[in-house]
């Protein structure tokens, strides 16, 4: 008899991917600390992570798109609009970043004549992304807190409880 494979925990996958995306986002928003080359390469990886994030949430995207004008709750509509704005701003950041690339694209053998107006667009869209991400995090704070409690807090409490129990047993 074959054992069935354990089903992947969707919330654990989401929180792990979202945490990684958030950390990369923080690093890429500070190119003066990481350097332009790291900023550019991480930004390209960030674009791939955003695609993975969208694919993980694709059912929600399709569902809320169908219900948006009919039966979607106000909070779902606000979340949807915020996500669309964030996606558009991030698309502008990535495209304008490609247009001003100094390291990543040249390393791949791609040379683009740089127009400095793209740098201003890149900065404005980046600032919009920081603001929109802050709003996105605020809207999802309850979920993030419950996932942190479940996947970080509970295991730590379990370790502490088992460690404390074994000390008491040894002393008895």
C-alpha positions in Angstrom: 0.0 0.0 0.0 1.3 3.4 -0.9 1.2 6.2 1.6 -0.3 9.4 0.3 1.9 12.4 0.3 1.2 15.0 3.0 -0.8 17.9 1.7 1.2 21.1 1.7 0.0 23.6 4.3 -1.2 26.6 2.1 -0.9 29.1 5.0 2.6 28.0 5.9 3.6 28.3 2.2 2.0 31.8 2.0 3.6 33.1 5.2 7.0 31.7 4.2 6.9 33.2 0.7 5.4 36.5 1.9 8.1 36.8 4.6 10.8 36.2 2.0 9.2 38.7 -0.4 9.0 41.3 2.4 12.6 40.9 3.4 13.8 41.2 -0.3 11.5 44.2 -0.6 13.1 45.9 2.4 16.6 45.2 1.1 15.8 46.5 -2.4 14.3 49.7 -1.1 17.7 50.6 0.3 20.1 50.5 -2.7 22.5 52.9 -0.9 23.0 50.2 1.7 23.2 47.1 -0.5 24.8 48.6 -3.6 23.2 49.0 -7.0 24.3 45.6 -8.3 22.7 43.7 -5.4 19.6 46.0 -5.7 19.2 45.2 -9.3 19.7 41.4 -9.0 17.4 41.2 -6.0 14.8 43.2 -7.8 14.7 40.7 -10.6 14.3 37.9 -8.1 11.6 40.0 -6.4 9.7 40.1 -9.7 9.8 36.3 -9.8 8.6 36.1 -6.2 5.7 38.4 -6.9 4.6 36.2 -9.8 4.7 33.2 -7.3 2.7 35.2 -4.8 0.1 36.0 -7.5 -0.2 32.4 -8.5 -0.7 31.3 -4.9 -3.5 33.8 -4.6 -4.9 33.3 -8.1 -8.2 31.7 -7.0 -8.9 34.7 -4.8 -8.0 37.1 -7.6 -10.4 35.4 -10.0 -13.2 35.0 -7.4 -13.1 38.7 -6.3 -12.8 39.9 -9.8 -16.0 38.1 -10.7 -17.8 39.4 -7.6 -16.3 42.9 -7.4 -19.4 44.8 -8.6 -22.0 42.3 -7.4 -21.6 40.7 -4.0 -18.1 41.4 -2.7 -17.8 42.8 0.8 -16.5 46.4 1.1 -13.3 45.1 2.8 -12.6 42.7 -0.1 -13.2 45.5 -2.6 -10.8 47.8 -0.7 -8.2 45.0 -0.6 -8.7 44.3 -4.3 -8.2 48.0 -5.3 -5.2 48.3 -3.1 -3.7 45.1 -4.6 -4.3 46.3 -8.2 -2.7 49.7 -7.4 0.3 47.9 -5.7 0.6 45.6 -8.7 0.5 48.6 -11.2 3.1 50.6 -9.1 5.3 47.5 -8.8 5.1 46.9 -12.6 6.2 50.5 -13.2 9.1 50.1 -10.7 10.3 46.9 -12.3 10.0 48.3 -15.9 11.6 51.6 -15.0 14.3 49.7 -13.1 15.1 47.7 -16.2 15.2 50.9 -18.2 17.9 52.4 -15.9 19.8 49.2 -15.1 23.5 49.7 -14.7 24.6 46.2 -13.7 22.1 43.4 -14.2 21.2 43.9 -17.9 24.7 44.8 -19.0 25.9 41.6 -17.3 23.4 39.7 -19.4 24.7 41.4 -22.5 21.7 43.7 -22.8 22.4 47.4 -23.4 19.6 49.9 -23.2 20.2 53.6 -23.8 19.4 55.2 -20.5 16.9 58.1 -20.3 17.1 59.7 -16.9 13.4 60.5 -16.9 13.0 56.8 -16.1 15.0 57.3 -12.8 12.4 59.9 -11.6 9.5 57.6 -12.6 11.3 54.7 -10.8 11.7 56.8 -7.6 8.1 58.0 -7.6 6.7 54.5 -8.2 9.0 53.1 -5.5 7.7 55.5 -3.0 4.2 54.7 -3.9 5.0 51.0 -3.5 6.3 51.6 0.1 3.1 53.4 1.0 0.8 50.8 -0.7 2.7 47.9 1.0 2.3 49.6 4.3 -1.5 49.7 3.7 -1.4 46.1 2.5 0.3 45.0 5.7 -2.1 46.9 7.8 -5.1 45.2 6.1 -3.6 41.8 6.7 -2.2 42.4 10.1 -4.7 40.1 11.9 -3.8 37.2 9.5 -0.1 37.7 9.9 -0.3 37.9 13.7 -2.4 34.6 13.8 0.1 32.9 11.5 3.1 34.1 13.6 1.4 32.8 16.7 0.6 29.5 15.1 3.9 28.8 13.3 6.4 30.7 15.6 4.8 31.2 19.0 3.2 27.7 19.4 6.4 25.8 18.5 8.5 27.9 20.8 6.0 27.5 23.6 6.0 23.7 22.9 9.8 23.6 23.1 9.8 25.6 26.4 7.1 23.4 27.9 9.0 20.2 26.9 12.3 21.6 28.1 10.7 22.6 31.4 9.0 19.2 31.8 12.1 17.3 31.3 14.0 19.4 33.9 11.3 18.7 36.4 11.3 15.0 35.6 15.1 14.8 36.0 15.0 16.5 39.4 12.3 14.2 40.8 
